[in-house]
Amino acid sequence: MDERSDNELLTELSHQWRVFYLRQYLRTNSYILHTIMLLQIRILVLIVHDPSGEDVNSLTGGPKLRKWYGAPDPYAEDGSNLEEPDKSSEEDEVRDAVLVTDGDNEIGQTIILSLIIKRVRVKALVKDKRAAMESFGNYVESITGDPKDSSFLKKSLRGVRAIICPNEGFLSKVESLKGIQHVVILSQLFVYRASSGVQAIMSSNAKNLAEQDESMVVASGIPYTIIRTGVLTNDRGGKPGFSFEKGCATNGSLSKEDAAFICIEALNVVPEKELVFEVVNGEENVLNWKDQFGKLMKQA
């Protein structure tokens, strides 16, 4: 247990928030910095007290933090654990969650952290539920299971209004997307198709999954956005700008941080039918992503 005083912990937490918002301001377009936000969320795991004396703890949520971030209350009034309801009707259920189909990789975690900050209800598919709890507390409904199991997939989609796919392989296994309002796919399909030699062999399975995912969402009739990126890199996002030219995804690259950010921005702009575009880091500075998406829709 941390031996620092409550005041010291609160001071550090406040400092982390100030650093976060300063960085957001300096970067103009509100890019989410994965490292800072992950540290921020983990700091909340420490038990502290607010001036009113009320406990604030992300593992149990803390009533104030749970209310602020929209995390579910894990306890009933009598103190007992609440179980996830499994008998709710699909027609009557409230669909207010965003499902991130890979909560283990870097892009998926960055997307999750951004959604938490935006106070969105988040569900995420993960391999290690304990690790997800340590990272996100109760602010994320972490789900583990066999992706080939239809009942597991059905449970994953319960209460979900939108899906963000940071990589390929989820949608092709889903039998139905009934009730989903928007699907956002981060696709490296053009990169896979352009690869050759050993690289082509290594990426052949990913290419097949990506093609199957896209075919499934196109056939579903649900509004979808496909973000075709170049090679994804670990470079710092935001600074270089972007390029949306046709064919740019074949030879260009995009930082993982930028890729996650564009997924979040695309989530809030639901096309009437579809929005498919290529994007890599370049020279174009995007000041308003809603306007940018509107421009891309007109060009399609």
Contacts in CASP RR format, 6 or more apart in sequence:
PFRMAT RR
TARGET T0000
AUTHOR 0000-0000-0000
METHOD contacts of the structure
MODEL  1
MDERSDNELLTELSHQWRVFYLRQYLRTNSYILHTIMLLQIRILVLIVHD
PSGEDVNSLTGGPKLRKWYGAPDPYAEDGSNLEEPDKSSEEDEVRDAVLV
TDGDNEIGQTIILSLIIKRVRVKALVKDKRAAMESFGNYVESITGDPKDS
SFLKKSLRGVRAIICPNEGFLSKVESLKGIQHVVILSQLFVYRASSGVQA
IMSSNAKNLAEQDESMVVASGIPYTIIRTGVLTNDRGGKPGFSFEKGCAT
NGSLSKEDAAFICIEALNVVPEKELVFEVVNGEENVLNWKDQFGKLMKQA
2 9 0 8 1.000
2 46 0 8 1.000
4 12 0 8 1.000
6 48 0 8 1.000
6 49 0 8 1.000
9 43 0 8 1.000
9 46 0 8 1.000
9 48 0 8 1.000
10 48 0 8 1.000
10 50 0 8 1.000
12 43 0 8 1.000
13 40 0 8 1.000
13 43 0 8 1.000
13 44 0 8 1.000
13 48 0 8 1.000
16 36 0 8 1.000
16 39 0 8 1.000
16 40 0 8 1.000
16 43 0 8 1.000
17 40 0 8 1.000
19 36 0 8 1.000
20 33 0 8 1.000
20 36 0 8 1.000
20 37 0 8 1.000
20 40 0 8 1.000
23 33 0 8 1.000
23 36 0 8 1.000
24 30 0 8 1.000
24 31 0 8 1.000
27 238 0 8 1.000
28 287 0 8 1.000
29 238 0 8 1.000
29 261 0 8 1.000
29 286 0 8 1.000
29 287 0 8 1.000
29 289 0 8 1.000
30 261 0 8 1.000
31 237 0 8 1.000
31 238 0 8 1.000
31 257 0 8 1.000
31 258 0 8 1.000
31 261 0 8 1.000
32 110 0 8 1.000
32 113 0 8 1.000
32 114 0 8 1.000
32 117 0 8 1.000
32 257 0 8 1.000
32 260 0 8 1.000
32 261 0 8 1.000
32 264 0 8 1.000
33 257 0 8 1.000
34 106 0 8 1.000
34 109 0 8 1.000
34 110 0 8 1.000
34 113 0 8 1.000
34 257 0 8 1.000
34 260 0 8 1.000
37 110 0 8 1.000
37 113 0 8 1.000
37 114 0 8 1.000
37 116 0 8 1.000
37 117 0 8 1.000
38 109 0 8 1.000
38 113 0 8 1.000
38 135 0 8 1.000
41 58 0 8 1.000
41 113 0 8 1.000
41 116 0 8 1.000
41 135 0 8 1.000
41 136 0 8 1.000
41 137 0 8 1.000
41 139 0 8 1.000
42 134 0 8 1.000
42 135 0 8 1.000
44 56 0 8 1.000
44 57 0 8 1.000
44 58 0 8 1.000
44 65 0 8 1.000
45 57 0 8 1.000
45 58 0 8 1.000
45 59 0 8 1.000
45 134 0 8 1.000
45 137 0 8 1.000
46 57 0 8 1.000
47 55 0 8 1.000
47 56 0 8 1.000
47 57 0 8 1.000
48 55 0 8 1.000
48 56 0 8 1.000
48 57 0 8 1.000
49 55 0 8 1.000
49 56 0 8 1.000
50 56 0 8 1.000
50 64 0 8 1.000
54 62 0 8 1.000
54 63 0 8 1.000
54 64 0 8 1.000
55 62 0 8 1.000
56 62 0 8 1.000
56 64 0 8 1.000
56 65 0 8 1.000
57 65 0 8 1.000
58 65 0 8 1.000
58 137 0 8 1.000
58 138 0 8 1.000
58 139 0 8 1.000
59 133 0 8 1.000
59 137 0 8 1.000
59 138 0 8 1.000
60 74 0 8 1.000
60 75 0 8 1.000
60 138 0 8 1.000
61 71 0 8 1.000
61 74 0 8 1.000
61 137 0 8 1.000
61 138 0 8 1.000
61 139 0 8 1.000
63 73 0 8 1.000
65 71 0 8 1.000
66 72 0 8 1.000
66 73 0 8 1.000
66 138 0 8 1.000
68 119 0 8 1.000
69 116 0 8 1.000
69 119 0 8 1.000
69 139 0 8 1.000
70 119 0 8 1.000
70 121 0 8 1.000
70 139 0 8 1.000
71 137 0 8 1.000
71 138 0 8 1.000
71 139 0 8 1.000
72 82 0 8 1.000
72 138 0 8 1.000
72 141 0 8 1.000
73 82 0 8 1.000
74 81 0 8 1.000
74 82 0 8 1.000
74 138 0 8 1.000
75 81 0 8 1.000
75 82 0 8 1.000
76 82 0 8 1.000
86 155 0 8 1.000
88 158 0 8 1.000
90 158 0 8 1.000
90 178 0 8 1.000
93 158 0 8 1.000
93 159 0 8 1.000
94 159 0 8 1.000
95 159 0 8 1.000
95 160 0 8 1.000
95 161 0 8 1.000
95 179 0 8 1.000
95 180 0 8 1.000
95 181 0 8 1.000
96 121 0 8 1.000
96 159 0 8 1.000
96 161 0 8 1.000
97 120 0 8 1.000
97 121 0 8 1.000
97 122 0 8 1.000
97 123 0 8 1.000
97 141 0 8 1.000
97 159 0 8 1.000
97 160 0 8 1.000
97 161 0 8 1.000
98 115 0 8 1.000
98 120 0 8 1.000
98 121 0 8 1.000
98 122 0 8 1.000
98 123 0 8 1.000
98 160 0 8 1.000
98 161 0 8 1.000
98 162 0 8 1.000
98 163 0 8 1.000
98 164 0 8 1.000
98 267 0 8 1.000
99 123 0 8 1.000
99 124 0 8 1.000
99 125 0 8 1.000
99 156 0 8 1.000
99 157 0 8 1.000
99 160 0 8 1.000
99 162 0 8 1.000
99 163 0 8 1.000
99 164 0 8 1.000
100 108 0 8 1.000
100 111 0 8 1.000
100 112 0 8 1.000
100 115 0 8 1.000
100 122 0 8 1.000
100 123 0 8 1.000
100 124 0 8 1.000
100 125 0 8 1.000
100 164 0 8 1.000
100 166 0 8 1.000
101 124 0 8 1.000
101 125 0 8 1.000
101 163 0 8 1.000
101 164 0 8 1.000
101 165 0 8 1.000
101 166 0 8 1.000
101 167 0 8 1.000
101 169 0 8 1.000
101 170 0 8 1.000
101 171 0 8 1.000
102 108 0 8 1.000
102 124 0 8 1.000
102 125 0 8 1.000
102 165 0 8 1.000
102 166 0 8 1.000
102 167 0 8 1.000
102 170 0 8 1.000
103 109 0 8 1.000
103 112 0 8 1.000
103 124 0 8 1.000
103 125 0 8 1.000
103 126 0 8 1.000
103 132 0 8 1.000
103 142 0 8 1.000
103 166 0 8 1.000
104 126 0 8 1.000
104 127 0 8 1.000
104 128 0 8 1.000
105 166 0 8 1.000
105 167 0 8 1.000
106 256 0 8 1.000
107 166 0 8 1.000
107 167 0 8 1.000
107 186 0 8 1.000
107 232 0 8 1.000
107 256 0 8 1.000
107 259 0 8 1.000
107 260 0 8 1.000
107 263 0 8 1.000
108 124 0 8 1.000
108 164 0 8 1.000
108 166 0 8 1.000
108 260 0 8 1.000
109 135 0 8 1.000
110 256 0 8 1.000
110 257 0 8 1.000
110 260 0 8 1.000
110 261 0 8 1.000
111 164 0 8 1.000
111 166 0 8 1.000
111 260 0 8 1.000
111 263 0 8 1.000
111 264 0 8 1.000
112 122 0 8 1.000
112 124 0 8 1.000
112 136 0 8 1.000
112 140 0 8 1.000
113 136 0 8 1.000
114 260 0 8 1.000
114 261 0 8 1.000
114 264 0 8 1.000
115 122 0 8 1.000
115 264 0 8 1.000
116 122 0 8 1.000
116 136 0 8 1.000
116 139 0 8 1.000
116 140 0 8 1.000
118 264 0 8 1.000
121 141 0 8 1.000
122 136 0 8 1.000
122 139 0 8 1.000
122 140 0 8 1.000
122 141 0 8 1.000
123 140 0 8 1.000
123 141 0 8 1.000
123 143 0 8 1.000
123 156 0 8 1.000
123 159 0 8 1.000
123 160 0 8 1.000
124 132 0 8 1.000
124 140 0 8 1.000
124 141 0 8 1.000
124 142 0 8 1.000
124 143 0 8 1.000
125 143 0 8 1.000
125 144 0 8 1.000
125 145 0 8 1.000
125 147 0 8 1.000
125 156 0 8 1.000
125 170 0 8 1.000
126 132 0 8 1.000
126 142 0 8 1.000
126 143 0 8 1.000
126 144 0 8 1.000
127 144 0 8 1.000
128 144 0 8 1.000
129 142 0 8 1.000
129 143 0 8 1.000
129 144 0 8 1.000
132 140 0 8 1.000
132 142 0 8 1.000
133 142 0 8 1.000
136 142 0 8 1.000
143 152 0 8 1.000
143 155 0 8 1.000
143 156 0 8 1.000
145 152 0 8 1.000
146 152 0 8 1.000
147 153 0 8 1.000
147 169 0 8 1.000
147 170 0 8 1.000
147 173 0 8 1.000
148 173 0 8 1.000
150 175 0 8 1.000
153 173 0 8 1.000
153 174 0 8 1.000
153 175 0 8 1.000
154 175 0 8 1.000
157 163 0 8 1.000
157 174 0 8 1.000
157 177 0 8 1.000
157 180 0 8 1.000
160 180 0 8 1.000
161 179 0 8 1.000
161 180 0 8 1.000
161 181 0 8 1.000
161 182 0 8 1.000
162 180 0 8 1.000
162 181 0 8 1.000
162 182 0 8 1.000
162 183 0 8 1.000
162 184 0 8 1.000
162 267 0 8 1.000
163 170 0 8 1.000
163 171 0 8 1.000
163 177 0 8 1.000
163 180 0 8 1.000
163 182 0 8 1.000
163 183 0 8 1.000
163 184 0 8 1.000
164 184 0 8 1.000
164 186 0 8 1.000
164 263 0 8 1.000
164 264 0 8 1.000
164 267 0 8 1.000
165 171 0 8 1.000
165 183 0 8 1.000
165 184 0 8 1.000
165 185 0 8 1.000
165 186 0 8 1.000
165 213 0 8 1.000
166 186 0 8 1.000
166 259 0 8 1.000
166 260 0 8 1.000
166 263 0 8 1.000
167 186 0 8 1.000
167 206 0 8 1.000
168 187 0 8 1.000
168 188 0 8 1.000
168 189 0 8 1.000
168 206 0 8 1.000
168 209 0 8 1.000
168 210 0 8 1.000
168 213 0 8 1.000
169 209 0 8 1.000
169 210 0 8 1.000
169 212 0 8 1.000
169 213 0 8 1.000
170 213 0 8 1.000
171 177 0 8 1.000
171 183 0 8 1.000
171 185 0 8 1.000
171 212 0 8 1.000
171 213 0 8 1.000
171 216 0 8 1.000
171 217 0 8 1.000
172 209 0 8 1.000
172 212 0 8 1.000
172 213 0 8 1.000
172 215 0 8 1.000
172 216 0 8 1.000
174 216 0 8 1.000
177 183 0 8 1.000
177 216 0 8 1.000
177 217 0 8 1.000
177 220 0 8 1.000
177 222 0 8 1.000
179 222 0 8 1.000
180 220 0 8 1.000
180 222 0 8 1.000
181 222 0 8 1.000
181 223 0 8 1.000
181 270 0 8 1.000
182 222 0 8 1.000
182 223 0 8 1.000
182 224 0 8 1.000
182 225 0 8 1.000
182 267 0 8 1.000
182 270 0 8 1.000
183 217 0 8 1.000
183 220 0 8 1.000
183 222 0 8 1.000
183 223 0 8 1.000
183 224 0 8 1.000
183 225 0 8 1.000
184 224 0 8 1.000
184 225 0 8 1.000
184 227 0 8 1.000
184 263 0 8 1.000
184 266 0 8 1.000
184 267 0 8 1.000
185 213 0 8 1.000
185 214 0 8 1.000
185 217 0 8 1.000
185 224 0 8 1.000
185 225 0 8 1.000
185 226 0 8 1.000
185 227 0 8 1.000
186 227 0 8 1.000
186 229 0 8 1.000
186 259 0 8 1.000
186 263 0 8 1.000
187 210 0 8 1.000
187 213 0 8 1.000
187 214 0 8 1.000
187 226 0 8 1.000
187 227 0 8 1.000
187 228 0 8 1.000
187 229 0 8 1.000
188 206 0 8 1.000
188 210 0 8 1.000
188 228 0 8 1.000
188 229 0 8 1.000
188 230 0 8 1.000
188 231 0 8 1.000
188 232 0 8 1.000
189 207 0 8 1.000
189 210 0 8 1.000
189 211 0 8 1.000
189 214 0 8 1.000
189 228 0 8 1.000
190 228 0 8 1.000
190 230 0 8 1.000
190 247 0 8 1.000
190 249 0 8 1.000
190 250 0 8 1.000
190 278 0 8 1.000
191 203 0 8 1.000
191 229 0 8 1.000
191 230 0 8 1.000
191 231 0 8 1.000
191 249 0 8 1.000
191 250 0 8 1.000
192 200 0 8 1.000
192 203 0 8 1.000
192 204 0 8 1.000
192 206 0 8 1.000
192 207 0 8 1.000
192 210 0 8 1.000
193 207 0 8 1.000
194 250 0 8 1.000
194 251 0 8 1.000
195 203 0 8 1.000
214 226 0 8 1.000
217 224 0 8 1.000
217 226 0 8 1.000
218 224 0 8 1.000
218 274 0 8 1.000
221 273 0 8 1.000
223 270 0 8 1.000
223 271 0 8 1.000
223 272 0 8 1.000
223 273 0 8 1.000
223 274 0 8 1.000
224 271 0 8 1.000
224 274 0 8 1.000
224 275 0 8 1.000
225 266 0 8 1.000
225 269 0 8 1.000
225 271 0 8 1.000
225 274 0 8 1.000
225 275 0 8 1.000
225 276 0 8 1.000
226 274 0 8 1.000
226 275 0 8 1.000
226 276 0 8 1.000
226 277 0 8 1.000
227 259 0 8 1.000
227 262 0 8 1.000
227 263 0 8 1.000
227 266 0 8 1.000
227 277 0 8 1.000
227 279 0 8 1.000
228 249 0 8 1.000
228 276 0 8 1.000
228 277 0 8 1.000
228 278 0 8 1.000
228 279 0 8 1.000
229 249 0 8 1.000
229 254 0 8 1.000
229 259 0 8 1.000
229 278 0 8 1.000
229 279 0 8 1.000
229 280 0 8 1.000
230 248 0 8 1.000
230 249 0 8 1.000
230 250 0 8 1.000
230 251 0 8 1.000
230 252 0 8 1.000
230 253 0 8 1.000
230 254 0 8 1.000
230 278 0 8 1.000
230 279 0 8 1.000
230 280 0 8 1.000
231 252 0 8 1.000
231 253 0 8 1.000
231 254 0 8 1.000
232 253 0 8 1.000
232 254 0 8 1.000
232 255 0 8 1.000
232 256 0 8 1.000
232 259 0 8 1.000
233 253 0 8 1.000
233 254 0 8 1.000
233 255 0 8 1.000
233 256 0 8 1.000
234 255 0 8 1.000
234 256 0 8 1.000
235 253 0 8 1.000
235 255 0 8 1.000
235 257 0 8 1.000
235 281 0 8 1.000
236 255 0 8 1.000
236 257 0 8 1.000
237 255 0 8 1.000
237 257 0 8 1.000
237 258 0 8 1.000
237 261 0 8 1.000
237 281 0 8 1.000
238 255 0 8 1.000
238 257 0 8 1.000
238 258 0 8 1.000
238 261 0 8 1.000
240 255 0 8 1.000
240 281 0 8 1.000
240 282 0 8 1.000
240 283 0 8 1.000
241 281 0 8 1.000
241 282 0 8 1.000
241 283 0 8 1.000
241 284 0 8 1.000
241 285 0 8 1.000
241 286 0 8 1.000
242 258 0 8 1.000
242 279 0 8 1.000
242 280 0 8 1.000
242 281 0 8 1.000
242 282 0 8 1.000
242 284 0 8 1.000
242 285 0 8 1.000
242 286 0 8 1.000
243 252 0 8 1.000
243 279 0 8 1.000
243 280 0 8 1.000
243 281 0 8 1.000
243 282 0 8 1.000
243 283 0 8 1.000
243 284 0 8 1.000
244 277 0 8 1.000
244 278 0 8 1.000
244 279 0 8 1.000
244 284 0 8 1.000
244 292 0 8 1.000
244 296 0 8 1.000
245 278 0 8 1.000
246 278 0 8 1.000
247 278 0 8 1.000
248 278 0 8 1.000
248 279 0 8 1.000
248 280 0 8 1.000
249 278 0 8 1.000
249 279 0 8 1.000
249 280 0 8 1.000
252 280 0 8 1.000
252 281 0 8 1.000
253 280 0 8 1.000
253 281 0 8 1.000
254 279 0 8 1.000
254 280 0 8 1.000
254 281 0 8 1.000
255 281 0 8 1.000
258 281 0 8 1.000
262 279 0 8 1.000
262 289 0 8 1.000
265 289 0 8 1.000
265 290 0 8 1.000
265 293 0 8 1.000
266 275 0 8 1.000
266 289 0 8 1.000
266 293 0 8 1.000
268 290 0 8 1.000
269 275 0 8 1.000
269 289 0 8 1.000
269 290 0 8 1.000
269 293 0 8 1.000
269 294 0 8 1.000
271 293 0 8 1.000
271 297 0 8 1.000
274 300 0 8 1.000
275 293 0 8 1.000
275 296 0 8 1.000
275 297 0 8 1.000
275 300 0 8 1.000
276 300 0 8 1.000
277 296 0 8 1.000
277 300 0 8 1.000
286 292 0 8 1.000
END
